[in-house]
């Protein structure tokens, strides 16, 4: 047993404090697989945890990081052997279980997904929870019956991690994608990902009418609040919105009108407790449906020592696309 580098979050007099420190392997939590972590990523939830802006962390001390990709070092789990390449997203990592911003992690083998054959650990973390959540949202829309022939789809928070991956995947699948962003200066970037149109988020930020003009057949929303309410009121008959975020708030000031007068569906997307079969399906689809060259263009790399300084930027909406964190 030795020590390794990790970003540790501790309770403080006021809130929490995060620091890059040495962590003792003997203090890792229970689990039947030990992973040598090679890459992680910085998601919006990670930003909340590291800065303490929201009560994401529910156990102290905590190693932050809701994602990891790496190599199995030890395993007593029947499915995993030393040398296996694995991905772990969610399951309370960085919240209730020591997470991925560390050179080692001990976790349950039942939480792991095998790294796809044609994907590197770095590429997997360029996708990360944000991209995997976008993949789950696309699957949900497809299972609802949505196809490109039904009409345009809208993606909110378009320049963020979920939005960027959603645009890239939906456009490759043949959808006419309308990207909503608060940073219209990012329009060229969003069009390079495959957006056919870019609209200002102000069009969706005012009080929502019970029903507004029908504009799209479906959408993926990571914003919540009045933005989601407006999306629902503008969704075509029989359409659906997949909701997976709360960047603007947890409230939903809407009415039942879209549901009972237009047959609109609101599809909830959870990436944390998502069953393994659905996780594996999402990762398989991301392997085939996501243009890796586009991902490379939207990915920025930082080191473990840079995470604490970068976290406030993702909350301030100053991060475009995805950030990977080199651990080892």
PEMO-V191185 format. One record per backbone hydrogen bond with DSSP energy under -0.5 kcal/mol. NH is the residue of the N-H (numbers start at 1). CO is the residue of the C=O. E is the energy in kcal/mol with one decimal. If there is no record, write none. Layout:
BEGIN
((NH & CO & E) (NH & CO & E))
END
This chain:
BEGIN
((4 & 23 & -2.0) (6 & 21 & -2.3) (7 & 101 & -2.4) (8 & 6 & -0.8) (8 & 19 & -2.7) (9 & 62 & -3.4) (10 & 17 & -2.7) (12 & 15 & -2.7) (15 & 13 & -0.5) (17 & 10 & -2.6) (19 & 8 & -2.1) (21 & 6 & -3.0) (21 & 19 & -0.6) (23 & 4 & -3.1) (25 & 2 & -3.2) (27 & 24 & -2.1) (28 & 25 & -1.6) (32 & 107 & -0.5) (33 & 107 & -1.9) (34 & 74 & -2.7) (35 & 105 & -3.2) (36 & 71 & -3.2) (37 & 35 & -0.9) (37 & 103 & -1.2) (38 & 69 & -2.4) (39 & 69 & -2.1) (40 & 325 & -2.4) (42 & 323 & -1.8) (43 & 41 & -0.6) (47 & 43 & -2.0) (48 & 44 & -2.0) (49 & 45 & -2.2) (50 & 46 & -2.9) (51 & 47 & -2.1) (52 & 48 & -1.4) (53 & 48 & -0.8) (54 & 48 & -1.0) (56 & 54 & -2.7) (58 & 95 & -2.7) (59 & 95 & -0.5) (61 & 9 & -0.6) (62 & 9 & -2.2) (64 & 7 & -1.8) (64 & 62 & -0.6) (68 & 88 & -1.9) (69 & 39 & -2.1) (70 & 86 & -2.0) (71 & 36 & -2.0) (72 & 84 & -2.7) (73 & 34 & -3.3) (74 & 34 & -1.4) (76 & 32 & -2.7) (77 & 32 & -0.7) (80 & 77 & -1.1) (83 & 72 & -2.8) (84 & 81 & -2.1) (86 & 70 & -2.5) (86 & 84 & -0.5) (87 & 113 & -2.7) (88 & 68 & -2.5) (90 & 66 & -2.4) (91 & 272 & -1.5) (93 & 90 & -2.0) (94 & 97 & -3.0) (95 & 92 & -2.4) (96 & 92 & -2.8) (97 & 92 & -2.4) (99 & 63 & -2.3) (100 & 65 & -2.1) (101 & 64 & -2.9) (102 & 100 & -2.0) (103 & 5 & -1.9) (105 & 35 & -1.9) (107 & 33 & -2.6) (107 & 105 & -0.5) (111 & 108 & -2.0) (112 & 109 & -1.2) (113 & 87 & -2.5) (115 & 85 & -2.2) (119 & 116 & -1.7) (124 & 120 & -2.4) (125 & 121 & -1.8) (126 & 122 & -1.7) (127 & 123 & -1.5) (128 & 124 & -3.4) (131 & 127 & -3.0) (132 & 128 & -2.8) (133 & 129 & -2.6) (134 & 130 & -1.9) (135 & 131 & -2.2) (136 & 132 & -2.2) (137 & 133 & -2.2) (138 & 134 & -2.3) (139 & 135 & -2.3) (140 & 136 & -2.3) (141 & 137 & -2.2) (142 & 138 & -2.3) (143 & 139 & -2.6) (144 & 140 & -1.4) (145 & 141 & -0.6) (145 & 142 & -1.2) (146 & 141 & -2.2) (150 & 147 & -2.0) (151 & 148 & -1.1) (153 & 176 & -2.4) (154 & 218 & -2.0) (155 & 178 & -2.6) (156 & 220 & -2.1) (158 & 180 & -2.4) (160 & 157 & -1.8) (163 & 157 & -0.6) (164 & 160 & -2.6) (165 & 161 & -1.8) (166 & 162 & -2.6) (167 & 163 & -2.5) (168 & 164 & -2.0) (169 & 165 & -2.7) (170 & 166 & -2.8) (171 & 167 & -2.5) (172 & 168 & -1.5) (173 & 169 & -1.7) (174 & 171 & -1.2) (175 & 170 & -2.4) (177 & 175 & -0.9) (178 & 153 & -3.2) (179 & 177 & -0.6) (179 & 197 & -3.0) (180 & 155 & -3.1) (181 & 199 & -2.1) (184 & 182 & -0.5) (186 & 183 & -2.5) (187 & 184 & -1.8) (190 & 186 & -2.6) (191 & 187 & -2.4) (192 & 188 & -1.7) (193 & 189 & -1.1) (194 & 190 & -0.7) (195 & 190 & -2.2) (196 & 177 & -2.2) (197 & 177 & -1.8) (199 & 179 & -3.1) (201 & 181 & -2.3) (203 & 200 & -2.1) (204 & 201 & -2.2) (205 & 202 & -0.9) (206 & 202 & -0.5) (212 & 233 & -2.6) (215 & 234 & -3.7) (216 & 234 & -1.4) (217 & 152 & -2.9) (218 & 152 & -0.9) (219 & 240 & -1.3) (220 & 154 & -2.3) (221 & 242 & -2.8) (225 & 249 & -0.5) (225 & 251 & -1.3) (227 & 224 & -1.0) (228 & 224 & -1.2) (229 & 225 & -1.9) (230 & 226 & -2.5) (231 & 227 & -2.3) (232 & 228 & -2.4) (233 & 229 & -1.8) (234 & 230 & -1.2) (234 & 231 & -0.7) (235 & 232 & -1.1) (236 & 216 & -3.5) (238 & 262 & -3.1) (239 & 236 & -2.4) (240 & 217 & -1.4) (241 & 265 & -2.3) (242 & 219 & -2.9) (243 & 241 & -0.6) (243 & 267 & -2.8) (244 & 221 & -3.0) (245 & 221 & -0.7) (247 & 222 & -1.6) (248 & 223 & -3.0) (249 & 223 & -0.6) (249 & 246 & -1.0) (254 & 252 & -2.1) (259 & 256 & -0.7) (260 & 256 & -2.4) (261 & 257 & -2.5) (262 & 257 & -0.7) (262 & 258 & -0.8) (264 & 258 & -2.4) (265 & 239 & -2.2) (267 & 241 & -3.1) (267 & 265 & -0.6) (268 & 266 & -0.6) (269 & 243 & -2.3) (270 & 268 & -0.6) (279 & 275 & -2.2) (280 & 276 & -2.9) (281 & 277 & -1.8) (282 & 278 & -2.5) (283 & 279 & -2.6) (284 & 280 & -2.3) (285 & 281 & -2.3) (286 & 282 & -2.4) (287 & 283 & -1.8) (288 & 284 & -1.2) (289 & 285 & -3.8) (290 & 286 & -1.2) (291 & 289 & -0.6) (292 & 290 & -0.8) (295 & 291 & -2.0) (296 & 292 & -2.2) (297 & 293 & -1.4) (298 & 294 & -1.3) (299 & 296 & -0.8) (300 & 322 & -2.5) (302 & 324 & -2.6) (304 & 326 & -1.1) (306 & 303 & -1.7) (307 & 304 & -1.1) (310 & 306 & -1.7) (311 & 307 & -2.1) (312 & 308 & -0.5) (313 & 310 & -1.1) (314 & 310 & -1.1) (314 & 311 & -0.6) (315 & 311 & -1.2) (316 & 312 & -1.6) (317 & 314 & -0.8) (318 & 313 & -2.7) (321 & 159 & -2.8) (322 & 298 & -2.4) (324 & 300 & -2.9) (325 & 40 & -2.8) (326 & 302 & -2.8) (326 & 324 & -0.6) (327 & 38 & -2.4) (327 & 325 & -0.6) (328 & 38 & -0.9))
END
